[in-house]
Amino acid sequence: MTTRQKVRLALFAGLALLFAFAIADTLGLREGATSVRGADGYTSIPHGSHTHYVPNDWDGSRSVSDFPTSPPPEGMTVGPDGSFVPLAGR
């Protein structure tokens, strides 16, 4: 195997790994500190020049504009209707 073939193989393997992580995040298969799911029950969604905060289980059936543009206070999370609700278990 020539050096050029090894470089191509390494580049292909790296891109495949990056693609696999992107798909796993998109499908919600990776839940943790680096995932799209927040540990406090909500996640942020960039929307133009501002950010909306939606619950982790938001399925897109309600418009992102129905959700707040400021993060919830300490001990609270975003409810399914966009209101701030107490964080369960705290």
C-alpha positions in Angstrom: 0.0 0.0 0.0 1.5 3.3 -1.0 1.6 6.4 1.2 -1.0 8.1 -1.0 -3.4 5.2 -0.4 -2.8 5.2 3.3 -3.6 9.0 3.5 -6.8 8.4 1.5 -7.8 5.6 3.8 -7.1 7.6 6.9 -9.0 10.6 5.5 -12.0 8.4 4.6 -12.0 6.7 8.1 -11.9 10.1 9.8 -14.8 11.4 7.7 -16.8 8.3 8.4 -16.3 8.7 12.1 -17.3 12.3 12.0 -20.4 11.4 10.0 -21.3 8.6 12.5 -21.1 11.1 15.4 -23.2 13.7 13.6 -25.9 11.1 12.8 -25.9 9.8 16.4 -26.5 13.3 17.7 -29.2 14.0 15.1 -31.1 10.9 16.1 -30.6 11.5 19.8 -28.6 8.3 20.3 -25.9 10.0 22.3 -27.2 11.6 25.5 -24.6 13.4 27.6 -22.5 16.5 28.0 -21.7 16.7 24.3 -25.1 15.7 23.0 -28.0 17.9 21.9 -29.9 16.9 25.0 -29.3 19.2 28.0 -28.8 17.8 31.5 -31.3 20.3 32.9 -34.2 19.1 30.8 -33.9 21.7 28.0 -31.6 22.6 25.1 -30.9 25.7 23.1 -31.9 26.2 19.5 -30.2 29.0 17.5 -32.9 31.0 15.6 -31.4 33.8 13.5 -29.9 36.5 15.8 -31.3 34.9 19.0 -31.7 31.5 20.7 -34.8 29.7 21.9 -34.8 27.2 24.8 -36.9 24.1 24.2 -37.5 20.9 26.3 -35.4 17.9 25.5 -38.4 16.0 24.3 -39.5 18.7 21.8 -40.6 17.1 18.6 -41.0 20.2 16.5 -44.8 20.0 16.4 -44.9 23.5 18.1 -43.1 26.3 16.5 -39.7 27.2 18.0 -41.0 30.7 18.3 -43.5 29.5 21.0 -40.5 28.9 23.4 -38.6 31.5 25.5 -35.5 33.3 24.3 -34.0 33.4 27.8 -32.8 30.4 29.7 -34.9 29.2 32.7 -33.9 30.3 36.2 -31.9 28.0 38.4 -34.0 24.9 39.4 -36.4 25.4 36.5 -36.7 23.9 33.1 -38.8 24.6 29.9 -42.2 22.8 29.8 -43.9 21.4 26.7 -45.9 24.7 26.3 -42.9 27.0 26.6 -43.5 28.0 30.2 -40.9 27.6 33.0 -41.6 24.6 35.3 -39.8 23.3 38.4 -37.1 20.8 37.5 -38.2 17.3 38.6 -36.1 15.7 41.3 -34.8 18.9 42.8 
